[in-house]
Amino acid sequence: MKPIPDHLKENLTILFVGFNPSIRSGEVGHHYANPNNRFWKILFEAGLTDRRYEASEDRDLIALGYGFTNIVARPTKSADEITREEYREGKEILKKKIERYKPRVVCFVGKGVYQEYSGRKKAPWGIQSESVVSETLDFVAPSSSGLVRMKMEEIVAIYRQLTQLIEK
């Protein structure tokens, strides 16, 4: 299965970074396409979008200043299928993308994504005290996967911090 395309341009307001595409995303070629993934609902409920978008509209969010990529491009059934080598390689590729496109905020959709990228063992939710790439803010948010056991209200509250951050 081939990787899904990134949606990138220079000076994005937010670059959303996931672990890797799901099998469903790989099949349809769109980010966060698994029906159990709550990403599009979270964006809407947190006030990041004015309506609930569908995965098939992921490219349209570039107009809002939002882009999409993953730390690993290969679609898998679950993130634990990603190899150490894929993370090592993906981390370097991601860093180059961030340096090249210079998003204002990089939102890591999952604490584990940020930990793999930054090499840090601990990361609180929200803005990180130090970013990996200068002149870009690192923001850690919960994964939008349906497997996450946090309450939806708690997840949305963290993403709402992102809304407040970009409105400043």
Buried (B, 14 or more C-beta within 10 A) or exposed (E): EEBBBBBBEEEBBBBBBBBBBBBBBBBBBBBBBBEEBBBBBBBBBBBBBEEEBEBEEBBEBBEBBBBBBBBBBBBBEEBEEBEEEBBEBBBEBBBEBBEEBBBBBBBBBBBBBBBBBBEBEEBEBBBBEEBBBEEBBBBBBBBBBEEBEEEEEEBBBBBBBBBEBBEE
